[in-house]
Amino acid sequence: MPGSSLSPIEAQDAAGDCIDVSVKGKWITVPALKVNGAVLTITGRWIRIAAVHDEEWLETELADPELCVRKLKQSGASLADIFTFTQKIPDTVPKHAYPLERYSVAVAHIPSFKAWWEALPQETRKNVRRSQKRGVVVRVQSFGDELIRGIAEVQNDSPVRQGRRYLHYGKTF
């Protein structure tokens, strides 16, 4: 896409929306554009990059990247110079005819809790059993609001960890 001459404020007005994102522990407001259920964020000054917001947490990949490119072009004097999106695992063959960069990711297939538990070293299982006798609760919990609230509570326990400012402190549900 051609270069943008828009300031971040003008880009925000052209996009019609904005969202707050955390960058190195600080919250900033960035322009955003909603396209077919996906939220695209636009960041950068000299080279403006549009990306799918929180893409790594989405269960499905972007259905129609071409639609996103068209919407970005239509939304004013080009909000972004580069549009980036990912293809979900296990697909390793590129689905689209765009230039790409490959990233190395670590993926573990865990068919069940029982299979994972039995694959642990005996000493680890013994330490878990000992901790249970001392009052630590170990359980399988489905991913949902209750789990996220619990994680947020632990993250917001202290603003400083190991002598450094903790980047995840203060984040809300």
N, C-alpha and C positions, 0 to 999 in steps of 0.2 A: 504494500500500500504506500502511496506517496507520503512524504513527510508532513507533519502537522505543524501549523503555525499558531495553534491555539494554546493559550495559557491553561493551567489546570482548572481555573475557575470557569473559563469559557468552555473548556471541554466538559466540565461538570454540567453546565447549562445545556450544552448540546446533547449530552447523554440523557439528561432529564432526571438523573438519579445519582446518588452517591452512597457509599457504605464506609464503615470504619473497619480498618484492618490493622493487625498488629505487625509492626516491623521492628525487629530487635527489641521487643518488649515495650515499644511505644505505640500508642494508637494514633493513626492518621486517617483522615478522610480522603478517599479517592473516588474519582468518577466511576460510575458503573452503568452497565447497559443490560437490560433483561432481554434475553432472546430464547424463545421456545422453552421456558422453564429454567434455563441456565442463567447465571449472573456472571457477566464478564466484567473484570476490573481492569482499569487502565492505570498503569504506573510508569514512572520514568520521566525524565525531563528532555534530554536530547533525543533519545530513542524511546518512543512511547510503546509499551508492550501491553497488549490485551491478553488476558488469560482467564480461564474459567475459575471463578472464586471457589476455594476449598475443594478443588477437583479431586484431590487424593482421598477425600472422605465420601465421595459420591459412589453409589453402588453401580451405576452404569456410566458408560462413557458418553461423550457428546454425540448425539444422534446425527446432526447435520452441520458439520463445520462450515460448509459452503454458505448456509443461511446466515451464520454468524458473520462471515466475511462481508456478505451483502449488507447486513444491518449496520455493521461498522462503517462501511462506505456511505450508506444513506444518511447516517446520523450527523451530518454536518461536514466540516472540512477535515475529514479523516481523523478520527480520534486516536488511532494507533498506527504505528509503522510496522509492527510485527504482531501477529496473532499466534498464540501458542496453545496447544491442547495435547492431551495424552491419549494413548490407546491402552486399554486395560489388559492386564495379564489374564489368560495365558496366550492371547493373540500376539504372535511375534512377527507375522508377515504384515507389512504396512497395508492398511486398507485404503489410504488416500495417496494421491500422486503429488504430495507436497514434499519440499525438502525436509529432512528429518535429522535428529540427533538421537543416538541411542544412549540410554542411561542404564547403569548397572543397578539392579535392585535385588534385595535379599527377600526371598519368598519361601515360606515353609508351609507345606501341606499337612494339616493336622485333621485327620478324619474324625477323631472323637477325643473327648477328654481322657477316656480309659486308655486309648492307644498312646496318647502323649504321656500320661502318668507312668505307664509301664515302661516307656522308653527312657525315663529319667534314671540317672544313676541311683543305686541303692542308698548311698549316703544322703542324697538330696531328699528322697522319700522319707528316710529316717528322721532328718531334721524337721521336715514338715510335721510328721507325727509328734515329735517332741514339742514343737511350738504349739500344737493343738492342745496338748496336755497343760501347757502354761497359759492358755486362754486366747490364743490367736485363732480366729475363725477363718477357715479356708473353704470356699464354696464356689461352684460354677454359677455365674449370674449372666442372664441374657443382657445384651446391649440395649440400653434404654435410658429414659430420663433419670431414673433412680441411680443408675450406675454413674452417669455423667455428673449428677449433683454430688455424689460421694467423692468422685475424683476432684471436682472443683473445690470441695471442702478441704481435701488434703493439700491441694496446690496453694490454697489461700491461708495455710497455717502460719507461714512466716515469710516476710518480704526479703529476708536474707538467708541464704543457705551456703554453708562452707565459706563464709566470709565474703560472698559476692551477692549482689542484687539478683534476686530470682526473677527471671523474665516472665514466668507464668503466674506470678502473684498478682492478684487483683482482677483476674479474668472472671467474667460472670458466666452463669449457665448459658 
